[in-house]
Amino acid sequence: MMTLLDKYKISNNFVLMINFTTIDEHELTALSRQPSNRIIVRMSPLKRNFQTIQRNLHTEAKIIGMVKANAYGHGIVPVSSLLSSLHIDYLGVFTMEEGVHLREHSIQTPILIFGSLLRHHMESLGRFSLVPVIGSMKELQIFLEEESLTWLPFHLKIDSGMGRIGFLCSELPQVLHYIQSKNAQDRIQGICTHYADASNPASNYTQWQTESFEHSLGELPSRIRQKSVIHTCNSAAFLRFPQYHYNAIRPGLIMYGICPFSKDQPNWHPVLSLTSYISVVRTLPKGSYISYNRTFQTTCPTTIAIIPIGYADGIPLSLSNRGWVLYRQTKCPIIGNVCMNQFTIDVSACKEVHLGDEVTLIGKEGCLEITAADVARWSNTIPYEILCNLSTALPRFIVKDTD
C-alpha cells in the first residue's frame, strides 16, 4: 500500500518530469511550420559555452555546473546529460528530488545538493550517492549521526556575508570540534561560500567577502584545506575575479549563454529560444482600448495580432506595453496588458500577416535577436527569473549537438 510519504515523493518528482523531445535541425525547420508554443533548447551552444568556461579558467579548477531549477528552465535531464558527456566534474542542484531525478535518468556524475536537508532525506543521500553542502549545525548533526552514511563525504558552507545559509567564522571552532568528535574530518570533501554582489562592478563587497572567507579558511586545519575542493565563484565572480577561482567554480547563467555583463555577451551563446504564433489578426480603429485595465489606446487605425501565450506560461505581467516580439524579422511592440493565456502585438508595420505564423519571444530571426536579458530588462527583473518561470507545461524540444 502506498504511504503518504511515497505519494509526497512522487508528487515532488512529477514536477521535474518535464516533457522534452530530442530533434535535429531538419526536424526543427519542419516543426516551425506547425503553430504551437514551444521552447527550443540547443545543445551545440551549451557545449560551446562550457568549452569557453574551460578555456577561461584561471587555474586547473574543477567545474560544478549548476543545473538547479530545471537547469534554469532549460531541462535538467538533457542539460545534465550533455554536461556529463563532456566530463564535467560535478552537477549542482538545490533539492534532494532534483538529485534523485538525475540518478533515475542514469546520470552518474557526482552531484552536490545545495539546499538544506532534513532527517527524512538521509536515506536517499546514501541510496543515490548525493553529496550534501552543509551550512547549519542541526543539519550537520543529522548527517553525521546517520550511521549508514559514514562513507559519504560532504561540503562545508561558510557564510562570508550572504546572510543566508552557512557557518559564521565564529562558529567554526565548535563545528570542527563536533566533526572531530564524530571522527568525520576526513569526510570533508569541499569548502565553499556564496558571493552576494559579484555582478555589481561598483561594489567591493566581493573582495570583502573573500577576505572573510580566507579568514574562515585559516580556522581550518591545513590538512583539510589542502585536500578540499574550494569553490566561491558563480558566473559573475568567475568573469570578474579570476584570482578567486580557487580549485573549483560554480557557473550557472553563463553556461546557458546569458552574461551578467552586457559588454561580454558576444562571448556567450544563448541556449534557449521561445516561440509562439499568431492566433488572431484584427484591425482596430483609432481610439480603441487594448486588453485589461485599458492601459493602451490606439492613436490611429492599428492592425493587431493575438499571441496565445501569457503569464500562466511564464510571460511576466510586467512586460505589458514594454518590449517587442520578432515577426518576419520585424520588431512588433507588445501593446496592452499581458493576460493569463495571451497578449497583443502591433503588426501594422508588417506587409503580410497570416494566422499560424511563428513569432519569436526569445531568440533570433535573421540579424535581430531578443535575449532573456532583454526580456528581463523590459520587465524590470533578472534573466534568472524569466528563464526559471517558463512553465513546465510548455513543450521543450532539444536540438542535438552538431558540433
C-alpha positions in Angstrom: 0.0 0.0 0.0 1.3 3.4 -0.9 2.2 5.6 2.1 1.7 9.3 2.3 5.5 9.7 2.1 5.5 7.7 -1.2 2.8 10.0 -2.6 4.8 13.0 -1.5 8.0 11.8 -3.2 6.0 11.0 -6.4 4.4 14.5 -6.4 7.7 16.2 -6.0 9.4 14.2 -8.7 6.5 14.7 -11.0 7.2 18.4 -11.0 10.6 17.6 -12.6 9.2 15.2 -15.2 9.0 17.8 -17.9 8.2 16.5 -21.4 11.0 17.0 -23.9 11.6 15.7 -27.4 15.0 15.3 -29.0 15.1 16.5 -32.6 17.6 17.6 -35.2 17.8 20.9 -37.2 15.8 19.4 -40.1 13.0 18.4 -37.8 13.1 21.8 -36.2 12.6 23.5 -39.6 9.5 21.4 -40.2 8.3 22.0 -36.6 8.4 25.8 -37.1 5.6 25.4 -39.7 3.3 23.9 -37.1 1.6 26.6 -34.9 2.4 25.9 -31.3 4.0 27.4 -28.2 7.4 25.8 -27.8 10.8 26.1 -26.1 13.8 25.2 -28.2 17.0 24.2 -26.3 20.1 23.8 -28.5 22.8 21.5 -27.2 25.6 22.9 -29.5 25.7 26.4 -27.9 25.6 24.8 -24.5 28.6 22.8 -25.4 30.4 25.9 -26.8 29.7 27.9 -23.6 31.0 25.0 -21.5 34.2 24.9 -23.6 34.6 28.7 -23.3 34.4 28.4 -19.5 37.1 25.7 -19.6 39.4 27.9 -21.7 39.0 30.8 -19.3 39.7 29.0 -16.1 42.5 30.8 -14.2 43.7 27.6 -12.7 43.1 23.9 -13.4 39.9 24.2 -11.5 37.0 21.8 -11.4 33.7 22.8 -12.8 30.5 22.5 -10.8 27.7 23.1 -13.3 24.6 24.5 -11.7 21.5 22.7 -13.1 19.1 23.5 -10.2 15.6 24.9 -11.0 15.2 22.6 -14.0 18.6 23.8 -15.4 17.4 27.4 -15.2 14.3 26.4 -17.2 16.2 24.6 -19.9 15.5 21.0 -18.9 17.6 19.4 -16.2 17.9 15.9 -17.8 19.1 16.8 -21.3 21.4 19.6 -20.0 22.9 17.3 -17.4 23.3 14.5 -19.9 25.3 16.7 -22.3 27.5 18.2 -19.5 28.2 14.6 -18.2 29.2 13.6 -21.7 31.7 16.5 -21.6 33.1 15.1 -18.4 32.0 17.9 -16.1 33.3 17.4 -12.6 30.1 18.0 -10.6 26.5 18.9 -11.1 24.9 21.3 -8.6 21.2 21.0 -7.6 19.2 22.5 -4.8 16.7 19.8 -3.8 17.0 16.1 -3.0 14.3 15.5 -5.6 16.4 17.0 -8.3 19.4 14.8 -7.4 17.2 11.7 -7.3 15.6 12.6 -10.6 19.1 12.8 -12.3 20.1 9.4 -10.9 16.9 7.9 -12.1 17.8 9.1 -15.6 21.2 7.4 -15.4 23.3 10.5 -14.7 26.4 9.2 -12.8 28.3 12.5 -12.5 28.9 13.5 -8.8 26.0 15.6 -7.6 26.1 18.3 -4.9 22.9 19.2 -3.0 23.0 22.9 -2.1 19.6 23.1 -0.3 19.1 22.3 3.4 18.3 18.7 4.2 16.1 17.2 6.9 16.3 13.8 8.6 13.9 12.1 6.2 16.3 13.0 3.3 19.2 11.0 4.8 18.2 7.6 3.3 18.1 9.0 -0.2 21.5 10.7 0.2 23.1 7.3 0.6 20.9 5.4 -1.8 21.6 7.7 -4.7 25.2 8.9 -3.7 24.3 12.5 -3.4 26.8 14.8 -1.6 25.3 17.5 0.8 26.6 21.0 1.1 26.1 21.6 4.9 25.7 25.1 6.4 24.0 24.6 9.8 24.8 22.8 13.0 21.5 21.0 13.1 21.9 19.7 9.5 25.5 18.6 10.3 24.3 16.7 13.4 21.5 14.9 11.5 24.0 14.0 8.8 26.9 12.8 11.0 24.6 10.9 13.3 23.3 8.7 10.4 25.3 5.5 10.8 24.5 4.3 7.3 26.3 7.3 5.8 29.7 7.1 7.3 31.2 6.6 3.9 29.6 9.7 2.3 31.6 12.9 2.0 30.2 16.4 2.5 31.0 20.1 1.8 31.0 22.8 4.4 29.4 26.1 3.5 30.8 29.3 5.1 28.6 32.4 5.4 31.1 35.2 4.4 28.4 37.9 4.0 25.4 36.5 2.1 23.5 36.2 5.4 21.5 33.1 4.2 23.0 29.7 4.7 26.4 28.8 6.1 28.6 28.8 9.2 29.9 32.1 10.6 33.7 32.2 11.2 33.0 32.4 14.9 31.1 29.1 14.8 33.9 27.1 13.1 35.7 26.0 16.3 32.5 24.4 17.6 31.8 22.9 14.2 35.3 21.4 13.9 35.1 20.1 17.4 31.9 18.3 16.6 33.2 16.9 13.3 36.3 15.6 15.1 34.2 14.0 17.8 32.4 12.0 15.1 35.8 11.2 13.5 34.5 12.7 10.3 37.2 15.2 9.4 38.4 13.1 6.5 34.9 13.2 5.1 35.1 16.9 4.4 35.4 17.0 0.6 34.8 20.7 -0.1 34.5 24.2 1.4 32.5 27.0 -0.2 30.8 30.3 0.2 28.5 32.4 -1.9 29.0 35.9 -3.2 26.1 38.4 -2.7 27.1 41.2 -5.1 29.6 39.8 -7.6 27.6 41.2 -10.6 27.9 44.8 -9.3 31.1 46.4 -10.8 30.7 49.4 -8.5 30.9 47.3 -5.3 33.9 46.0 -3.5 31.8 43.7 -1.3 33.1 40.6 -3.1 36.6 41.4 -2.1 35.5 41.9 1.4 33.6 38.6 1.4 36.7 36.8 0.1 38.8 38.3 2.9 36.2 37.0 5.4 36.2 33.6 3.7 40.0 33.4 3.8 39.9 34.2 7.5 37.5 31.3 7.9 39.7 29.0 5.9 42.5 29.9 8.3 40.5 28.5 11.2 40.6 25.1 9.5 43.5 22.6 9.8 45.8 22.9 6.8 45.3 19.2 6.0 41.6 19.8 5.5 42.2 22.9 3.4 44.8 21.3 1.1 42.7 18.3 0.2 39.4 20.2 -0.2 37.5 21.3 -3.2 37.2 25.1 -2.5 34.6 27.0 -4.5 33.3 30.5 -4.3 32.6 31.8 -7.9 29.3 32.0 -9.5 29.1 33.2 -13.2 29.7 36.9 -12.4 32.6 36.2 -10.0 34.1 33.7 -12.4 34.3 36.5 -15.0 35.3 39.4 -12.8 37.7 37.7 -10.3 39.9 35.0 -11.9 42.1 35.3 -8.7 39.2 33.8 -6.7 38.7 30.7 -8.8 40.5 28.6 -6.2 40.3 24.9 -7.4 36.6 24.9 -8.4 34.0 27.2 -9.8 30.1 27.1 -10.0 29.0 28.5 -13.3 25.2 28.8 -13.9 23.9 31.6 -16.1 26.8 31.8 -18.5 26.5 28.1 -19.3 23.2 28.9 -20.7 24.6 31.8 -22.8 23.4 34.7 -20.7 26.2 37.0 -19.4 25.8 39.1 -16.2 27.6 42.0 -18.1 26.3 43.1 -21.4 29.7 44.0 -22.7 30.8 40.4 -22.6 27.7 39.0 -24.2 29.3 38.2 -27.6 31.4 35.5 -25.9 28.3 33.6 -24.9 25.7 31.8 -27.0 22.1 31.7 -25.7 20.9 28.1 -25.5 17.1 28.6 -25.2 14.6 30.2 -27.5 10.8 30.6 -27.0 8.4 30.9 -29.9 4.6 31.2 -30.2 2.3 32.0 -33.2 -0.4 34.4 -34.4 -3.8 33.2 -33.5 -6.0 36.2 -34.4 -5.5 39.2 -36.7 -7.7 42.3 -36.5 -7.6 46.0 -37.5 -9.0 48.3 -34.8 -10.0 52.0 -35.3 -8.3 54.9 -33.7 -9.2 55.3 -30.1 -9.6 51.6 -29.3 -8.5 50.2 -26.0 -6.4 47.1 -25.8 -6.7 44.4 -23.1 -7.4 44.7 -19.3 -7.4 48.0 -17.5 -7.3 49.9 -20.8 -3.6 50.6 -20.4 -3.2 51.1 -24.2 -5.3 53.1 -26.7 -4.7 53.3 -30.4 -3.8 56.7 -31.9 -4.6 55.6 -35.4 -6.1 52.6 -37.2 -4.0 49.7 -35.9 -3.5 46.1 -37.1 -3.1 43.8 -34.0 -2.3 40.2 -33.6 -3.0 38.0 -30.7 -0.2 35.7 -29.4 -1.7 32.8 -27.4 0.8 32.7 -24.5 0.6 34.6 -21.3 1.6 34.8 -17.6 0.3 31.3 -17.0 3.1 30.2 -19.2 5.7 32.4 -17.6 5.4 35.6 -19.7 5.6 38.4 -17.0 2.7 40.7 -16.5 5.3 43.5 -16.2 6.0 43.0 -19.9 2.7 44.8 -20.6 3.3 47.7 -23.0 7.0 47.0 -23.0 9.4 45.4 -25.4 8.6 43.6 -28.6 8.5 40.2 -30.3 10.0 39.3 -33.7 7.8 38.5 -36.6 9.2 38.2 -40.1 12.4 39.9 -38.9 10.4 42.9 -37.7 10.2 44.2 -34.2 6.5 44.2 -33.2 5.7 46.0 -29.9 3.7 44.5 -27.1 0.6 46.6 -26.5 -1.8 46.4 -23.6 -1.7 44.2 -20.6 -0.3 40.6 -20.8 -3.2 38.2 -20.0 -3.2 34.8 -18.5 -3.1 33.0 -21.8 -2.4 35.6 -24.4 -1.1 39.1 -25.3 -1.4 41.6 -28.1 1.2 43.0 -30.5 1.1 45.7 -33.1 1.7 44.3 -36.6 0.9 47.5 -38.5 4.4 47.7 -39.8 4.2 44.2 -41.4 3.1 43.9 -45.0 1.5 40.5 -44.7 0.3 38.8 -41.5 -1.0 35.2 -41.6 -2.7 33.1 -38.9 -0.4 30.4 -37.6 2.8 32.3 -38.5 5.6 31.9 -35.9 6.7 34.7 -33.6 9.8 34.8 -31.5 9.7 35.9 -27.9 13.3 34.9 -27.0 15.7 34.0 -29.8 17.0 35.1 -33.2 15.3 36.0 -36.5 17.9 36.9 -39.1 20.1 39.6 -37.7 17.6 40.5 -34.9 17.7 38.9 -31.5 15.8 39.0 -28.2 17.6 37.6 -25.3 16.3 36.6 -21.8 18.3 39.5 -20.6 16.4 41.8 -22.9 13.0 40.5 -21.6 14.3 40.8 -18.0 15.3 44.5 -18.6 11.9 45.3 -20.1 10.2 43.6 -17.2 12.4 45.2 -14.5 13.6 41.8 -13.3 16.6 39.5 -13.8 17.1 36.9 -16.5 17.2 34.1 -13.9 13.5 34.8 -13.2 12.5 35.0 -16.8 14.1 31.6 -17.6 13.1 29.8 -14.4 9.4 31.0 -14.7 8.9 29.4 -18.1 6.1 26.9 -17.5 6.9 23.2 -17.2 3.7 22.8 -19.4 5.5 24.3 -22.4 6.9 21.6 -24.6 10.7 21.6 -24.8 12.4 20.4 -28.0 16.1 19.5 -27.5 18.1 20.1 -30.7 21.0 17.6 -30.8 24.6 18.8 -30.7 26.0 19.1 -34.2 29.5 20.5 -33.4 
